[in-house]
Amino acid sequence: MEKKKFSVVIAGGGSTYTPEIILMLLENLDRLPLRCIKLYDNDADRQGKLAPACQVLVHEKDPSIQFVATTDPETAYTDVDFCLAHIRVGQLPMRSLDEKIPLKHGVVGQETCGPGGMAYGMRSIPGVLENIEYMEKYSPNCWMLNYSNPAAIVAEATRRVCPDSRVINICDMPIGLENNMADILGRTHPDIRGRKDLDIRYFGLNHFGWYTSVKNAEGTELLPELLAHQIKYGNTSPDDDPEDAGHYTDRSWYETALKEKDLVALDPTVSWNTYLQYYLYGDDMIKHVEYREDGTPITRADQVVAGREARVFGECARIAQEGTGKDTTLKVGIHAEFIVDLATALAFNTHERMLLIVPNEGSLENFDDDAMVEIPCIVGKDGYEPLSIGRIPTFQKGLMEEQVACEKLVVDAWQAGEAGDAQGAYLKLLQAFTLSKTVPSANVAVKILDDLIVANKDYWPTLTKPEWLEK
């Protein structure tokens, strides 16, 4: 019996990750047969730099697959089974401000962490909710696989605003970490060739969690061996050349891999998500920032524009001009790998175990039930079923409670602003900034918030500073 063929729409079709998502889909047609691939973006020019090349790739692989690139939501969302959502409201110019404005005040500038991440969250919430509305209007049985950042804040918003929607929030960061673990452990265990040869246990929040068990297929616990490596080398290898990033995208990713060593030193019983470096070693992060001659910091947004964007747009232009994807330098990345696994599990009831961002509801016994946590879940045709994790340690619980409160306050701020309570919205977001582990004081939080309000005037609801905070 021939498998059902599916239709997918990629929301955020102008993302430079879109071509590799399409390549991943095309490589896995035996697992997830497709009849239509659509790109949807509200920026026709940006999507237009990628769409012609994507069409070439699709038609070369399987000309029976319909390809559509559109800026019309009805065209995009009509008759689709899966929405793969990775939108970036404000695009890279706003990401640059998210990163640079906190740095101006001596605070970590990062797209998903601290004030920059919360600013991004305030922009992302309405964009994701709008796409959910389109999906439910035109294809009510569609599943949205949402990996739009900042995932934790977006997930909290979807929990509150549309708790019954067919939306699953997911992040690719654990995929990269687990591939790294497999590389490390595979040196002494030939049976470990990739992350799917590992049986892991993990708990936390998005970009904020810990691995408590790493086993091989035979059930042998390998976490102590992994930790022994990480306490010496972090997630790097002993033969990595610090002056040559090697297989890392750039030097900053090598530094991130190395920083795992310092994180593990704080609790050598668990392996850490490396994003925690921004919360616990913010001073080190700031020291590593490079500056131009005019004093402007060079942040990740600048690196993406000069590196990834130039490379992907250039290669897509070449493919479109030559009319073939033969010998393309575009590659399938980890950003796309988990999407096919999740869609296949939903389509064919495979009961894949995956890390998802879901309401806690007792999975972590001593943590808020309504917190959006990142934990292993079993995925089938009816959605996901979270696994029970049990009680979590005091140190991790304390860190998580502070962080989840920040995420909730951001959504409080957005909802207050949407309701017309401009002063209440300001106070809620100020409280979120003040509570963040990345911000040293309320005085600094006020300065950062005031600058970000100006920068986001075209994206945020109105926030009004109370007169008693004016100095």
Secondary structure, DSSP 8 states (H G I E B T S, - for coil): -----EEEEEESTTSTTHHHHHHHHHHTTTTS-EEEEEEE-S-HHHHHTTHHHHHHHHHHH-TTSEEEEES-HHHHHTT-SEEEE---TTHHHHHHHHHHHHHHTTS---SSSHHHHHHHHHHHHHHHHHHHHHHHHH-TT-EEEE--SSHHHHHHHHHHH-TTSSEEE--SHHHHHHHHHHHHHHTT-TT--SGGG-EEEEEEETTEEEEEEEE-TT--B-HHHHHHHHHHHTTS-TT--TT--TTSSSHHHHHHHHHHHHHHHH-TTSEE-GGGHHHH-HHHHHHT-EE-TTS-EE-HHHHHIIIIIHHHHHHHHHHHHHT--TT------HHHHHHHHHHHHHHHT--EEEEEEEE-TTSBTTS-TTSEEEEEEEEETTEEEE---B---HHHHHHHHHHHHHHHHHHHHHHHHHTT-HHHHHHHHHHHHHHSTT---HHHHHHHHHHHHHHTTTTS------GGG--
